[in-house]
Amino acid sequence: MEQTGPGQQTHCPYCALQCAMTVSASTAGGGATVAGRDFPTNRGGLCRKGWSAADLLRHPDRLTAPLLRGSDGVLREAPWDDVLQLISNRVRTIQAAHGRDAVAVFGGGGLTNEKAYTLGKFARLALRTSRIDYNGRFCMSSAAAAGNRAFGVDRGLPFPLEDLDAASVILLLGSNAADTMPPFVQHLRGARGAGGLVVVPTVRDGPPR
């Protein structure tokens, strides 16, 4: 497949493993291609979601233009300039009536580092609101509380992931890493080879096999 340029080095946005990847624009049919990149967490590998991340660009159901709902309740495409002006007017009206913090920004854990940085800058400098959050506040709150109690950090591991390669015993409690983050499994080979990989399934996973 013909490509343009060397590609952009970035990280997969789908989970906390942050596998390194290179995204290259394609001149053959548009869209982009994805390649794994050497990095301590994934070492060049990606899971299915990472490899297929660029497929969204060519999906027939992907929105490529703004939609506005008319008085009849039907969504129709609208010009970008008109929609951006509408949003700007609404934001200005709301903030003028209720203050800067009346407008909030809600991001997502699927954003790349670059997008998360840009979104935060937009909230604080353009909108001048202090109200910015993301979906991980809800889905990760219990994990963050447990991490703080166990390790003193609310997210991630308190040691480099590569340290697991030399571990002789690893306990996985209620986790199915093979399904949720396949590139992570390569860091468990040492413990598995030593007979020290212990997996405690959740109730819905069924009895130990």
C-alpha positions in Angstrom: 0.0 0.0 0.0 1.4 3.3 -1.0 2.1 5.7 1.9 3.2 9.3 2.2 6.0 10.4 4.6 7.6 8.5 7.5 4.5 8.4 9.6 3.6 9.9 13.0 4.9 8.2 16.1 2.2 8.0 18.8 0.5 5.5 21.2 -2.6 3.4 21.0 -5.5 5.1 22.9 -7.5 2.0 23.7 -6.2 0.9 27.1 -3.7 1.9 29.8 -0.9 -0.2 28.2 -0.2 2.7 25.8 1.4 0.5 23.1 3.6 2.5 20.8 2.6 2.7 17.2 3.3 4.6 14.0 0.4 6.0 12.0 1.0 6.7 8.3 -1.2 8.5 5.8 -2.1 6.4 2.8 -2.5 7.7 -0.8 -4.2 4.5 -1.9 -7.9 5.0 -1.1 -7.3 7.5 1.7 -7.2 6.7 5.4 -4.1 5.5 7.2 -2.1 2.5 8.1 -0.9 1.4 11.6 2.4 -0.3 12.5 3.6 -1.5 15.9 6.6 0.4 17.3 9.3 -0.9 19.7 8.4 0.2 23.2 8.9 -1.3 26.6 5.3 -2.2 27.0 4.4 -3.8 23.7 7.8 -4.4 22.0 6.4 -3.9 18.5 3.2 -5.8 19.1 -0.4 -4.6 19.1 -3.7 -6.2 19.9 -6.6 -6.4 17.4 -7.9 -3.0 18.4 -4.6 -1.4 17.9 -3.9 -3.0 14.5 -7.4 -2.0 13.3 -7.5 1.5 14.8 -7.2 3.2 11.4 -10.1 1.2 9.9 -12.5 3.7 11.5 -11.4 6.3 8.9 -12.9 4.2 6.1 -16.0 2.9 7.9 -19.2 3.8 6.0 -21.0 4.8 9.2 -18.3 7.3 10.2 -19.6 10.9 10.5 -17.6 13.3 8.3 -19.8 16.4 8.6 -21.8 18.1 11.4 -25.4 17.2 11.9 -28.1 19.6 13.1 -31.6 18.5 14.2 -34.3 20.5 12.4 -37.7 21.5 13.8 -39.1 18.2 12.4 -36.6 16.2 14.5 -34.6 15.0 11.6 -30.7 15.3 11.6 -29.3 16.8 8.5 -25.7 17.8 7.5 -24.8 21.4 8.0 -21.8 23.5 7.0 -18.9 23.5 9.4 -18.8 27.3 9.7 -22.5 27.5 10.6 -22.2 24.8 13.3 -19.1 26.3 14.8 -20.7 29.7 15.0 -23.8 28.2 16.6 -21.6 26.5 19.3 -19.7 29.7 19.9 -22.8 31.7 20.3 -24.3 29.2 22.7 -21.1 29.0 24.8 -20.9 32.8 25.0 -24.6 33.2 26.0 -24.4 30.5 28.7 -21.1 31.9 30.2 -22.4 35.5 30.1 -25.5 34.4 32.0 -24.0 31.9 34.5 -20.2 32.3 34.6 -17.2 30.6 32.9 -17.6 27.4 34.8 -21.2 26.9 33.5 -19.6 25.3 30.5 -17.7 22.0 31.1 -15.5 19.8 29.0 -15.8 16.0 29.1 -13.0 13.9 27.6 -12.4 10.2 27.4 -9.8 7.6 28.2 -9.6 6.8 24.5 -8.0 10.1 23.7 -4.3 10.0 22.7 -1.9 12.0 24.8 -1.7 14.7 22.2 -5.5 15.1 22.0 -5.9 15.0 25.8 -3.3 17.8 26.1 -5.0 19.9 23.4 -8.4 19.4 25.0 -7.2 20.5 28.4 -5.5 23.6 26.8 -8.7 24.4 25.0 -10.8 24.2 28.2 -8.5 26.4 30.3 -7.3 29.0 27.7 -10.2 29.2 25.2 -13.2 28.5 27.3 -11.5 29.5 30.6 -13.4 27.0 32.5 -12.1 24.9 35.4 -14.6 22.2 34.8 -12.9 19.5 32.8 -13.1 15.7 33.5 -13.1 12.4 31.6 -14.9 9.1 31.7 -12.2 7.4 33.8 -13.4 9.3 36.9 -16.3 6.8 37.0 -15.0 3.6 35.6 -11.6 3.8 37.3 -12.5 5.3 40.7 -12.5 2.0 42.6 -9.2 0.9 41.0 -7.7 4.2 41.8 -8.7 3.9 45.5 -7.3 0.4 45.7 -4.1 1.5 44.0 -3.6 4.3 46.5 -4.1 2.0 49.4 -1.8 -0.7 48.1 0.9 1.3 46.3 0.5 5.0 47.0 -0.4 5.8 43.4 -3.8 6.0 41.9 -3.0 4.9 38.4 -0.6 2.5 36.7 2.1 0.4 38.3 4.6 1.6 40.9 7.4 0.0 39.0 8.5 -0.4 35.3 6.4 -3.0 33.5 9.6 -4.8 32.3 10.3 -5.7 36.0 7.6 -8.4 35.6 9.9 -10.2 33.1 12.2 -11.2 35.9 9.5 -12.1 38.4 9.2 -15.7 39.5 5.7 -15.4 41.0 2.9 -13.2 39.7 -0.7 -13.1 41.0 -3.5 -12.0 38.7 -6.6 -11.4 40.7 -9.8 -11.0 38.8 -8.0 -10.0 35.6 -8.0 -11.5 32.1 -5.0 -9.8 30.6 -5.0 -12.1 27.6 -8.3 -10.7 26.5 -8.0 -7.1 27.7 -4.4 -6.3 26.7 -2.7 -9.1 24.8 0.7 -7.5 24.4 1.0 -7.5 28.2 1.0 -11.3 28.3 4.6 -11.5 27.1 5.8 -10.0 30.4 4.3 -13.0 32.2 6.3 -15.6 30.4 9.1 -15.8 33.0 6.7 -16.5 35.9 4.7 -18.9 33.8 7.9 -20.8 32.9 8.8 -21.0 36.5 5.4 -22.3 37.5 4.6 -19.2 39.4 1.9 -17.6 37.4 -1.2 -17.7 39.6 -4.6 -16.6 38.2 -7.6 -16.2 40.4 -10.7 -15.7 38.2 -13.8 -13.7 39.1 -17.0 -15.6 39.7 -18.3 -14.9 36.2 -15.1 -16.5 34.7 -16.1 -19.8 36.1 -14.2 -22.3 38.3 -10.4 -22.6 38.0 -9.3 -24.9 35.3 
